[in-house]
Amino acid sequence: MPDLVIRQVDHLLAERIRSFAKAREWSINEVLLHALRRGLGAAENGQLAETSVDGDELAMLAGPWNATEQAVFHETVQALSVARGDPLRRLGEVACGD
């Protein structure tokens, strides 16, 4: 991946970047990548930012998760990723083959 250098950053912007990083416990690099992706409408997976979920938006409202909450969330996502599901099945409806 290429490295970029940003020059002539004013003091107010630099302080805002530092504050953002400190509040979220991110590196300066993570903050800048986040800002660039959002500002340019690009997400890490190549989708437009408007069509992807930004996980830190909830953190801005409610604060970041602690380690226990993160572990429970990741465990739940893992369980859901392997679970068989029929999201359009109505409550009490039997699927073919059940």
Secondary structure, DSSP 8 states (H G I E B T S, - for coil): ----------HHHHHHHHHHHHHHT--HHHHHHHHHHHHHTB-TTSSBGGGS--THHHHHHH----HHHHHHHHHHHHHHHHS---TT--TT---TT-
